Amino acid sequence: MQSKLIWNNQMGFSAAGESGHLIIMDADTANGGAGQGLRPMELLLHGLGGCTGMDVVSILKKMQIDLENFSIEINAERAPEHPKRFTNIHLIFKMSGPNINRDKAYHAIELSQTKYCSVAASLNAKISYELIIE
């Protein structure tokens, strides 16, 4: 994989990956930025959520589980000292649908976290999760 970042002469960067889609990153004003983009650590959480979310949707489709609504909330704690890495990440999966089976849904989440999600496998934070069926 490749990514190219271009500096904007302050604290921000424009980044594009192999997909060609552009994202803007920037620090907040307290850290010398203009607050014009996502923070890198936010992007890491978004990547984790997107990776595991895509896995779960794919696995549930294979199980013939119909989703009507699906969201993931992520709460993370960071170390107080530099490099201020994530120490705990907690994912809350909320889903609804006509034939959701709690055990199958939980199994899909578990498979994503332990086998398929490359972002989760790339982190060394303690990642926990829960399932809410609405």
C-alpha positions in Angstrom: 0.0 0.0 0.0 1.0 3.6 -0.6 0.0 6.9 0.7 1.2 10.4 -0.3 1.0 13.4 2.1 1.6 17.0 1.1 2.3 19.5 3.8 0.3 22.8 3.8 3.1 24.9 5.4 1.5 24.9 8.8 0.5 21.8 10.7 -1.9 20.3 8.1 -1.5 17.7 5.4 -3.5 16.6 2.4 -3.2 12.8 2.0 -4.2 10.5 -0.8 -4.0 6.7 -0.9 -4.1 4.2 -3.7 -7.9 4.7 -3.9 -7.2 8.3 -5.0 -9.5 9.8 -2.3 -8.2 12.9 -0.5 -8.4 13.5 3.2 -7.3 16.6 5.1 -5.5 16.4 8.4 -4.7 19.3 10.7 -3.9 20.1 14.3 -6.1 22.3 16.4 -5.2 25.9 16.9 -3.8 25.2 20.4 -1.2 23.0 18.7 -0.3 25.4 15.8 -2.8 24.2 13.3 -5.8 25.9 11.8 -8.3 23.2 12.8 -9.2 22.5 9.2 -9.1 18.8 9.1 -9.2 15.5 11.0 -6.6 14.7 13.6 -4.4 11.6 12.9 -5.6 9.8 16.0 -9.3 10.4 14.9 -8.4 8.8 11.6 -7.0 5.8 13.3 -10.3 5.3 15.2 -12.3 5.9 12.0 -10.1 3.3 10.3 -10.7 0.8 13.0 -14.5 1.4 12.9 -14.6 1.2 9.1 -12.6 -2.0 9.0 -14.5 -3.9 11.6 -17.8 -2.5 10.4 -17.2 -3.7 6.8 -16.3 -7.1 8.2 -19.4 -7.4 10.4 -21.7 -6.4 7.5 -20.1 -8.9 5.2 -20.2 -11.7 7.8 -23.9 -11.0 8.7 -24.8 -11.0 5.0 -23.3 -14.5 4.6 -25.3 -15.6 7.7 -28.4 -14.1 5.9 -29.0 -11.6 8.7 -30.8 -8.5 7.5 -29.6 -5.2 8.9 -31.9 -2.2 8.9 -29.6 0.1 11.0 -26.0 -0.3 12.1 -23.7 2.0 13.8 -20.4 1.8 15.8 -19.5 4.2 18.6 -15.9 4.2 19.6 -14.5 5.5 23.0 -10.8 5.5 23.4 -8.3 6.4 26.2 -4.8 7.7 25.5 -1.7 7.5 27.6 -1.0 10.9 29.3 2.7 10.9 28.2 4.1 11.0 24.7 3.7 9.3 22.4 0.1 9.3 23.9 -0.8 6.1 22.2 -4.2 4.5 22.7 -4.3 2.3 25.8 -7.9 1.2 25.6 -10.4 1.3 22.8 -14.0 0.3 23.4 -16.4 -0.3 20.4 -20.2 -0.3 20.9 -22.0 -2.0 18.0 -25.6 -1.0 17.6 -27.8 -2.8 15.1 -31.4 -3.5 14.4 -33.1 -5.7 11.9 -36.0 -8.2 11.5 -33.9 -11.4 12.1 -30.9 -10.4 14.1 -29.7 -13.2 16.3 -27.6 -12.0 19.2 -25.2 -14.9 19.2 -24.6 -14.7 15.5 -24.1 -10.9 15.6 -21.7 -11.3 18.5 -19.9 -14.0 16.6 -19.5 -11.7 13.6 -18.0 -9.0 15.7 -15.7 -11.5 17.4 -14.5 -12.9 14.0 -13.8 -9.4 12.8 -11.8 -8.5 15.9 -9.8 -11.7 16.2 -9.4 -12.8 12.6 -10.3 -10.4 9.8 -9.8 -6.7 10.8 -6.3 -5.7 9.8 -6.6 -2.4 11.6 -7.4 -4.1 14.9 -4.5 -6.5 14.4 -2.2 -3.5 13.8 -3.0 -1.9 17.1 -1.6 -2.9 20.5 -4.2 -1.1 22.6 -6.6 -3.3 24.6 -9.7 -3.3 22.4 -13.1 -4.4 23.9 -16.5 -4.3 22.4 -20.2 -4.8 23.2 -23.3 -5.4 21.1 -26.6 -3.6 21.4 -29.6 -4.9 19.4 -32.3 -2.3 19.1 
